[in-house]
Amino acid sequence: MALFADKLAASVQALLWSDFPSPGYKDENITRGPEDSAYIPLSRKEFEQLVQFWKKYRQGMRYLENAWDCEDFAREFHCLAHAWGRRHYIGFRASVAVGTAFIHIQGEYPLFSGEDVQAYHVINVILLDDGSWIFFEPQTGLFCPIEAPIYEGVIRVMKITI
């Protein structure tokens, strides 16, 4: 099942910004974010296959502030996810529903060691075929449903690109 960009954007917008538009966001709209026009949500099995592909082909760079940091890890995962999708869905003209989230963390961040964090950060977002969205931390390989840290007030999404 493929989703067109407007449906994908509406799904993540409804989850993350239910009160959108809100004061201060008058000129911003997440529906401007999709980079492709059709997307494929992943099954849990496909997500596991994608993670194995990422583990095999990632560069294994160590964190180095400003040289190779969170946005570089997220870009690498995003690029490898699209490469995996191109190989997995041979000839199908749609991209995997994987994107990048620019977030602000304030509190116990479950995708590191659960330590108390206050920082701006970049991670990945993935749409599964059951309609759920997950956060994926490309520095640790950990993931969690988007709802949990959002509703607990730990993560505030600043921007999403898909």
Residue frames as a rotation matrix with the C-alpha (Angstrom) as fourth column:
MET 1
0.579 0.815 0.000 0.00
0.815 -0.579 0.000 0.00
0.000 0.000 -1.000 0.00
ALA 2
-0.583 -0.750 0.314 1.44
0.753 -0.643 -0.138 3.36
0.305 0.156 0.939 -1.00
LEU 3
0.364 0.623 -0.692 0.47
0.764 -0.624 -0.161 6.72
-0.532 -0.471 -0.704 0.48
PHE 4
0.286 -0.252 0.925 0.64
0.665 -0.642 -0.381 9.98
0.690 0.724 -0.016 -1.40
ALA 5
-0.651 -0.754 0.087 2.55
0.479 -0.496 -0.724 12.87
0.589 -0.429 0.684 0.14
ASP 6
-0.368 0.553 0.748 -0.53
-0.554 -0.776 0.301 14.77
0.747 -0.304 0.592 1.33
LYS 7
0.703 0.639 -0.313 -1.86
-0.173 0.580 0.796 11.74
0.690 -0.505 0.518 3.28
LEU 8
0.121 -0.761 -0.637 1.56
0.798 0.456 -0.393 11.08
0.590 -0.461 0.663 4.81
ALA 9
-0.759 -0.420 0.498 1.94
0.135 -0.849 -0.511 14.70
0.637 -0.320 0.701 5.88
ALA 10
0.050 0.864 0.500 -1.59
-0.628 -0.362 0.689 14.81
0.776 -0.349 0.525 7.30
SER 11
0.632 0.171 -0.756 -0.91
0.301 0.845 0.443 11.66
0.714 -0.507 0.482 9.34
VAL 12
-0.256 -0.815 -0.520 2.23
0.878 0.029 -0.477 12.94
0.404 -0.578 0.709 11.03
GLN 13
-0.707 0.049 0.705 0.78
-0.128 -0.990 -0.060 16.45
0.695 -0.133 0.706 11.41
ALA 14
0.365 0.924 0.111 -2.30
-0.381 0.039 0.924 15.11
0.849 -0.380 0.366 13.19
LEU 15
0.527 -0.233 -0.817 -0.12
0.661 0.717 0.222 13.09
0.534 -0.657 0.532 15.55
LEU 16
-0.367 -0.868 -0.335 2.43
0.905 -0.250 -0.344 15.78
0.214 -0.430 0.877 16.39
TRP 17
-0.997 0.002 -0.071 0.52
0.009 -0.986 -0.164 19.05
-0.071 -0.164 0.984 16.04
SER 18
-0.446 0.894 0.042 -3.11
0.894 0.443 0.066 18.36
0.041 0.067 -0.997 16.83
ASP 19
0.330 0.563 -0.757 -3.72
0.601 -0.744 -0.291 22.06
-0.728 -0.359 -0.584 17.57
PHE 20
-0.736 -0.676 0.043 -2.07
0.427 -0.413 0.804 23.18
-0.526 0.610 0.593 14.32
PRO 21
-0.107 -0.833 0.543 -2.07
0.415 -0.534 -0.737 25.98
0.904 0.147 0.402 13.30
SER 22
0.501 0.182 -0.846 -1.16
0.864 -0.162 0.476 27.58
-0.050 -0.970 -0.239 16.57
PRO 23
0.979 -0.147 -0.144 0.20
-0.140 -0.988 0.061 31.02
-0.152 -0.040 -0.988 17.49
GLY 24
0.202 -0.976 -0.077 3.68
-0.606 -0.186 0.773 31.51
-0.769 -0.110 -0.629 16.08
TYR 25
-0.537 -0.374 0.756 3.23
0.261 0.779 0.571 28.92
-0.802 0.504 -0.320 13.33
LYS 26
0.311 0.856 -0.413 1.03
-0.176 -0.375 -0.910 30.96
-0.934 0.356 0.034 10.98
ASP 27
0.408 -0.194 -0.892 3.30
-0.901 -0.242 -0.360 30.57
-0.146 0.951 -0.274 7.93
GLU 28
-0.702 -0.711 0.038 4.53
-0.703 0.701 0.120 27.05
-0.112 0.058 -0.992 8.60
ASN 29
0.531 0.846 0.056 2.85
-0.817 0.528 -0.232 23.89
-0.225 0.077 0.971 7.41
ILE 30
-0.194 -0.642 0.742 4.23
-0.403 0.742 0.536 20.37
-0.894 -0.195 -0.402 7.61
THR 31
0.615 0.487 0.620 2.48
0.323 0.562 -0.762 19.52
-0.719 0.669 0.188 4.32
ARG 32
0.815 -0.420 -0.399 5.24
-0.578 -0.541 -0.612 21.43
0.041 0.729 -0.683 2.54
GLY 33
0.175 -0.853 0.491 7.76
-0.804 0.164 0.571 18.91
-0.568 -0.495 -0.657 3.84
PRO 34
0.575 -0.019 0.818 7.38
0.195 0.974 -0.114 15.71
-0.795 0.225 0.564 1.77
GLU 35
-0.243 -0.798 -0.551 10.27
-0.554 -0.352 0.754 15.38
-0.796 0.489 -0.357 -0.69
ASP 36
-0.998 0.011 0.063 8.68
0.056 0.628 0.776 12.62
-0.031 0.778 -0.627 -2.79
SER 37
-0.492 0.869 -0.042 5.10
-0.817 -0.444 0.368 12.20
0.301 0.216 0.929 -3.95
ALA 38
0.614 0.690 -0.382 4.39
-0.485 0.712 0.508 8.60
0.622 -0.127 0.772 -2.83
TYR 39
-0.378 -0.717 0.585 5.52
-0.897 0.129 -0.422 6.64
0.228 -0.685 -0.692 0.22
ILE 40
0.173 0.355 -0.919 5.40
-0.084 0.935 0.345 3.07
0.981 0.017 0.192 1.48
PRO 41
0.409 -0.019 0.912 4.84
-0.909 -0.103 0.405 2.44
0.086 -0.995 -0.059 5.21
LEU 42
-0.487 -0.717 -0.499 6.98
-0.609 0.688 -0.394 -0.40
0.626 0.112 -0.772 6.55
SER 43
0.696 0.557 -0.454 5.81
-0.070 0.681 0.729 -3.60
0.715 -0.475 0.513 8.18
ARG 44
0.769 -0.437 0.468 7.54
-0.545 -0.064 0.836 -4.51
-0.335 -0.897 -0.287 11.46
LYS 45
0.592 -0.551 0.589 9.48
0.533 0.815 0.227 -7.19
-0.605 0.179 0.776 9.59
GLU 46
0.551 -0.374 0.746 10.58
0.649 -0.370 -0.665 -4.68
0.525 0.850 0.039 6.93
PHE 47
0.805 -0.269 0.528 11.62
-0.473 -0.830 0.298 -2.25
0.358 -0.489 -0.795 9.67
GLU 48
0.672 -0.572 0.469 13.82
-0.153 0.513 0.845 -4.99
-0.724 -0.640 0.258 11.17
GLN 49
0.491 -0.480 0.727 15.29
0.846 0.460 -0.268 -5.70
-0.206 0.747 0.632 7.71
LEU 50
0.718 -0.188 0.671 15.97
0.169 -0.887 -0.429 -1.98
0.675 0.422 -0.605 7.23
VAL 51
0.804 -0.423 0.417 17.77
-0.574 -0.373 0.729 -1.78
-0.152 -0.826 -0.543 10.59
GLN 52
0.532 -0.631 0.565 19.94
0.360 0.773 0.523 -4.77
-0.766 -0.075 0.639 9.63
PHE 53
0.540 -0.294 0.789 20.76
0.784 -0.167 -0.598 -3.10
0.308 0.941 0.140 6.28
TRP 54
0.808 -0.192 0.556 21.66
-0.270 -0.961 0.060 0.12
0.523 -0.199 -0.829 8.13
LYS 55
0.747 -0.544 0.382 23.90
-0.317 0.213 0.924 -1.76
-0.584 -0.812 -0.014 10.57
LYS 56
0.463 -0.561 0.686 25.72
0.720 0.690 0.078 -3.39
-0.517 0.457 0.724 7.66
TYR 57
0.229 -0.309 0.923 26.24
0.890 -0.317 -0.327 -0.28
0.394 0.897 0.202 5.52
ARG 58
0.994 0.102 0.029 26.59
0.081 -0.912 0.401 2.62
0.068 -0.397 -0.916 7.94
GLN 59
0.443 -0.879 0.175 30.00
-0.174 -0.275 -0.945 4.21
0.879 0.388 -0.275 8.15
GLY 60
0.541 -0.195 -0.818 30.49
0.754 0.543 0.370 3.62
0.372 -0.817 0.441 11.87
MET 61
-0.216 -0.601 0.770 31.74
0.143 -0.799 -0.584 7.15
0.966 -0.016 0.258 12.47
ARG 62
-0.312 0.054 -0.949 32.15
0.949 0.059 -0.309 8.21
0.039 -0.997 -0.070 16.07
TYR 63
0.763 0.647 -0.006 30.39
0.640 -0.753 0.150 11.28
0.093 -0.118 -0.989 17.36
LEU 64
-0.506 -0.844 -0.178 32.47
0.852 -0.521 0.050 14.44
-0.135 -0.126 0.983 16.90
GLU 65
0.222 0.689 -0.690 30.71
0.571 -0.666 -0.481 17.69
-0.791 -0.287 -0.541 17.73
ASN 66
0.397 0.143 -0.907 30.06
-0.430 -0.844 -0.322 19.83
-0.811 0.518 -0.273 14.64
ALA 67
-0.538 -0.638 -0.551 31.93
-0.801 0.184 0.570 17.38
-0.262 0.748 -0.610 12.38
TRP 68
-0.556 0.464 -0.689 29.82
-0.095 0.788 0.608 14.22
0.826 0.404 -0.394 12.72
ASP 69
-0.929 0.280 0.241 26.97
-0.272 -0.079 -0.959 14.70
-0.250 -0.957 0.150 15.15
CYS 70
-0.409 0.815 0.410 23.25
0.082 0.480 -0.873 14.04
-0.909 -0.323 -0.263 15.46
GLU 71
0.463 0.655 -0.597 22.09
-0.552 -0.314 -0.773 15.45
-0.693 0.687 0.216 12.14
ASP 72
-0.282 -0.640 -0.714 24.81
-0.954 0.262 0.142 13.51
0.097 0.722 -0.685 10.32
PHE 73
-0.913 0.029 0.408 23.71
-0.105 0.947 -0.302 10.25
-0.395 -0.319 -0.862 11.95
ALA 74
-0.018 0.998 0.058 20.08
0.020 0.058 -0.998 11.02
-1.000 -0.016 -0.021 11.04
ARG 75
0.320 0.075 -0.944 20.96
-0.872 -0.365 -0.325 11.93
-0.369 0.928 -0.051 7.43
GLU 76
-0.712 -0.650 -0.267 22.98
-0.702 0.673 0.232 8.74
0.029 0.352 -0.935 7.06
PHE 77
-0.692 0.527 0.493 20.07
0.170 0.783 -0.598 6.60
-0.701 -0.330 -0.632 8.32
HIS 78
0.286 0.843 -0.455 17.63
-0.285 -0.378 -0.881 8.49
-0.915 0.382 0.132 6.10
CYS 79
0.026 -0.372 -0.928 19.82
-0.993 -0.114 0.018 7.95
-0.113 0.921 -0.372 3.02
LEU 80
-0.914 -0.406 -0.006 20.40
-0.406 0.912 0.059 4.26
-0.018 0.057 -0.998 3.77
ALA 81
-0.360 0.869 0.339 16.67
0.054 0.382 -0.923 3.76
-0.931 -0.314 -0.184 4.40
HIS 82
0.475 0.540 -0.695 15.91
-0.621 -0.353 -0.699 5.10
-0.623 0.764 0.168 0.94
ALA 83
-0.381 -0.672 -0.635 18.65
-0.913 0.381 0.144 2.92
0.145 0.634 -0.759 -0.59
TRP 84
-0.878 0.130 0.461 17.18
-0.078 0.911 -0.405 -0.12
-0.473 -0.391 -0.790 1.20
GLY 85
0.060 0.997 -0.052 13.71
-0.128 -0.044 -0.991 0.81
-0.990 0.066 0.125 -0.08
ARG 86
0.236 -0.039 -0.971 14.94
-0.940 -0.261 -0.218 1.13
-0.245 0.965 -0.099 -3.65
ARG 87
-0.742 -0.575 -0.344 16.48
-0.632 0.772 0.073 -2.36
0.224 0.272 -0.936 -3.42
HIS 88
-0.805 0.461 0.373 13.53
0.033 0.664 -0.747 -3.89
-0.592 -0.589 -0.549 -1.55
TYR 89
0.291 0.956 -0.024 10.73
0.182 -0.080 -0.980 -2.47
-0.939 0.281 -0.197 -3.71
ILE 90
-0.697 -0.686 0.207 12.36
0.292 -0.007 0.957 -2.97
-0.655 0.728 0.205 -7.10
GLY 91
-0.826 0.281 0.489 10.65
0.461 -0.165 0.872 -0.89
0.326 0.945 0.007 -9.77
PHE 92
0.203 0.927 -0.316 7.96
0.970 -0.146 0.195 0.47
0.134 -0.346 -0.928 -7.41
ARG 93
-0.360 -0.360 0.860 7.75
0.446 -0.877 -0.180 4.24
0.819 0.319 0.477 -7.74
ALA 94
0.801 0.496 0.335 7.44
-0.074 -0.474 0.878 5.18
0.594 -0.728 -0.343 -4.10
SER 95
-0.297 -0.915 0.272 9.85
-0.375 -0.150 -0.915 5.96
0.878 -0.374 -0.299 -1.30
VAL 96
-0.255 0.179 -0.950 9.95
0.784 0.614 -0.094 4.42
0.567 -0.768 -0.297 2.16
ALA 97
0.608 0.588 0.533 8.12
0.122 -0.733 0.670 6.47
0.784 -0.342 -0.518 4.78
VAL 98
0.271 -0.648 -0.712 11.25
0.958 0.106 0.268 7.47
-0.098 -0.754 0.649 6.70
GLY 99
0.613 -0.039 0.789 12.12
0.242 -0.942 -0.235 11.03
0.752 0.335 -0.568 7.62
THR 100
-0.514 -0.822 -0.244 14.12
0.641 -0.179 -0.746 13.24
0.570 -0.541 0.619 9.93
ALA 101
0.669 0.742 -0.049 12.84
0.551 -0.450 0.702 15.04
0.499 -0.497 -0.710 13.04
PHE 102
-0.519 -0.711 0.475 14.45
0.158 -0.626 -0.764 18.12
0.840 -0.321 0.437 14.56
ILE 103
0.472 0.742 -0.476 13.50
0.508 0.213 0.835 18.01
0.721 -0.636 -0.276 18.22
HIS 104
-0.223 -0.476 0.851 14.05
-0.654 -0.574 -0.493 19.64
0.722 -0.667 -0.184 21.60
ILE 105
0.084 0.155 -0.984 14.55
0.480 0.860 0.176 17.21
0.874 -0.487 -0.002 24.48
GLN 106
-0.356 -0.170 0.919 13.82
-0.687 -0.619 -0.381 18.20
0.634 -0.767 0.104 28.04
GLY 107
0.470 0.493 0.732 13.79
-0.864 0.425 0.269 15.34
-0.178 -0.760 0.626 30.49
GLU 108
-0.139 -0.477 0.868 14.48
-0.358 0.841 0.406 11.63
-0.923 -0.254 -0.288 30.60
TYR 109
0.119 0.096 -0.988 15.25
-0.988 -0.084 -0.127 10.67
-0.095 0.992 0.085 26.98
PRO 110
0.582 0.244 0.776 14.42
-0.403 0.915 0.015 6.98
-0.706 -0.321 0.631 26.43
LEU 111
0.990 -0.138 -0.007 16.50
0.057 0.459 -0.886 6.57
0.126 0.878 0.463 23.25
PHE 112
-0.029 -0.992 0.125 19.82
-0.623 -0.080 -0.778 7.13
0.782 -0.100 -0.615 24.97
SER 113
-0.714 -0.296 -0.634 20.42
0.235 0.752 -0.616 5.61
0.659 -0.589 -0.467 28.37
GLY 114
0.291 0.904 -0.313 17.32
0.743 -0.007 0.669 7.22
0.602 -0.427 -0.674 29.86
GLU 115
-0.520 -0.568 -0.637 19.42
0.840 -0.476 -0.261 10.02
-0.155 -0.671 0.725 31.29
ASP 116
0.505 0.656 -0.562 18.05
0.571 -0.741 -0.353 13.51
-0.648 -0.142 -0.748 31.90
VAL 117
-0.500 -0.640 0.584 18.77
0.852 -0.245 0.462 15.60
-0.152 0.729 0.668 28.80
GLN 118
0.559 0.593 -0.579 18.13
0.304 -0.796 -0.523 19.19
-0.771 0.117 -0.625 27.77
ALA 119
-0.574 -0.797 -0.188 19.24
-0.003 -0.228 0.974 19.74
-0.819 0.560 0.128 24.17
TYR 120
0.439 0.541 -0.717 18.28
-0.799 -0.131 -0.587 20.26
-0.412 0.831 0.375 20.58
HIS 121
-0.449 -0.523 0.724 18.69
-0.224 0.851 0.475 17.02
-0.865 0.051 -0.499 18.66
VAL 122
-0.025 0.413 -0.910 17.98
-1.000 0.002 0.028 15.29
0.014 0.911 0.413 15.33
ILE 123
-0.538 -0.033 0.842 16.56
-0.219 0.970 -0.102 11.76
-0.814 -0.239 -0.530 15.00
ASN 124
-0.926 0.236 -0.294 14.52
-0.250 0.200 0.947 9.78
0.283 0.951 -0.127 12.47
VAL 125
-0.225 0.925 0.307 10.80
-0.665 0.084 -0.742 9.09
-0.712 -0.371 0.596 12.13
ILE 126
-0.975 -0.064 -0.213 9.27
-0.196 0.703 0.684 6.04
0.106 0.708 -0.698 10.47
LEU 127
-0.061 0.996 0.057 5.67
-0.984 -0.051 -0.173 5.24
-0.170 -0.067 0.983 9.51
LEU 128
-0.883 -0.161 0.441 4.67
-0.162 0.986 0.036 1.61
-0.440 -0.040 -0.897 9.99
ASP 129
-0.820 0.544 -0.179 1.94
-0.099 0.173 0.980 -0.11
0.564 0.821 -0.087 7.99
ASP 130
-0.303 0.745 -0.595 -0.33
0.929 0.370 -0.010 -0.28
0.213 -0.555 -0.804 11.05
GLY 131
0.493 0.494 0.717 -0.50
0.448 -0.850 0.277 3.54
0.746 0.184 -0.640 10.97
SER 132
0.862 -0.217 -0.458 1.80
0.390 -0.294 0.873 4.08
-0.324 -0.931 -0.169 13.93
TRP 133
0.636 -0.709 0.303 4.84
-0.217 -0.541 -0.812 6.37
0.741 0.451 -0.498 13.84
ILE 134
0.763 -0.459 -0.456 8.08
0.636 0.402 0.659 5.64
-0.119 -0.792 0.598 15.66
PHE 135
0.722 -0.691 -0.026 11.16
-0.691 -0.722 0.030 7.64
-0.040 -0.004 -0.999 16.59
PHE 136
0.804 -0.588 -0.092 14.47
0.563 0.801 -0.203 5.99
0.193 0.112 0.975 15.69
GLU 137
0.769 -0.625 -0.133 17.71
-0.421 -0.652 0.631 7.14
-0.481 -0.430 -0.764 17.34
PRO 138
0.888 -0.397 -0.230 20.50
-0.034 0.442 -0.897 6.55
0.458 0.804 0.379 14.79
GLN 139
0.017 -0.916 0.401 23.23
-0.821 -0.241 -0.517 6.95
0.570 -0.320 -0.757 17.40
THR 140
-0.463 -0.158 0.872 22.03
-0.782 0.535 -0.319 4.01
-0.416 -0.830 -0.372 19.50
GLY 141
-0.841 0.233 -0.488 19.74
-0.193 0.715 0.672 1.99
0.506 0.659 -0.556 17.22
LEU 142
-0.768 0.604 -0.212 16.91
0.475 0.316 -0.821 2.31
-0.429 -0.732 -0.530 19.77
PHE 143
-0.747 0.602 0.281 13.33
-0.056 -0.478 0.877 3.18
0.662 0.640 0.391 18.84
CYS 144
-0.761 0.596 -0.256 10.02
0.423 0.156 -0.892 3.95
-0.492 -0.788 -0.371 20.51
PRO 145
0.067 0.854 0.515 6.46
0.987 -0.132 0.091 4.93
0.146 0.503 -0.852 19.55
ILE 146
-0.553 -0.279 0.785 6.23
0.334 -0.938 -0.098 8.65
0.763 0.208 0.612 18.92
GLU 147
0.410 0.862 0.298 3.33
0.088 -0.363 0.928 9.09
0.908 -0.354 -0.225 21.34
ALA 148
0.533 -0.123 -0.837 5.15
0.806 0.376 0.458 8.18
0.259 -0.918 0.299 24.56
PRO 149
-0.435 -0.771 -0.465 7.89
0.880 -0.474 -0.038 10.86
-0.191 -0.425 0.885 24.79
ILE 150
-0.645 0.285 0.709 5.66
0.199 -0.833 0.516 13.51
0.738 0.474 0.480 23.19
TYR 151
0.377 0.923 0.075 2.82
0.106 -0.123 0.987 13.03
0.920 -0.364 -0.145 25.67
GLU 152
0.456 -0.300 -0.838 5.22
0.888 0.211 0.408 12.83
0.054 -0.930 0.363 28.60
GLY 153
0.997 0.013 -0.077 6.51
0.015 -1.000 0.027 16.27
-0.077 -0.028 -0.997 27.58
VAL 154
0.316 -0.946 0.072 10.09
0.350 0.186 0.918 15.10
-0.882 -0.265 0.390 27.03
ILE 155
-0.662 -0.550 0.509 10.29
0.635 -0.051 0.771 15.70
-0.399 0.833 0.383 23.26
ARG 156
0.360 0.688 -0.630 9.00
0.016 -0.680 -0.733 18.73
-0.933 0.254 -0.256 21.39
VAL 157
0.018 -0.303 0.953 9.14
0.933 0.348 0.093 18.43
-0.360 0.887 0.289 17.60
MET 158
-0.186 -0.199 -0.962 10.47
-0.004 -0.979 0.203 21.53
-0.983 0.041 0.181 15.90
LYS 159
0.084 0.122 -0.989 10.51
-0.961 -0.251 -0.113 20.36
-0.262 0.960 0.097 12.27
ILE 160
0.125 -0.051 0.991 10.04
0.070 0.997 0.042 17.17
-0.990 0.065 0.128 10.27
THR 161
-0.131 -0.146 -0.981 11.32
-0.965 -0.209 0.160 16.40
-0.229 0.967 -0.113 6.81
ILE 162
0.136 0.245 0.960 10.08
-0.055 0.969 -0.239 13.32
-0.989 -0.021 0.145 5.00
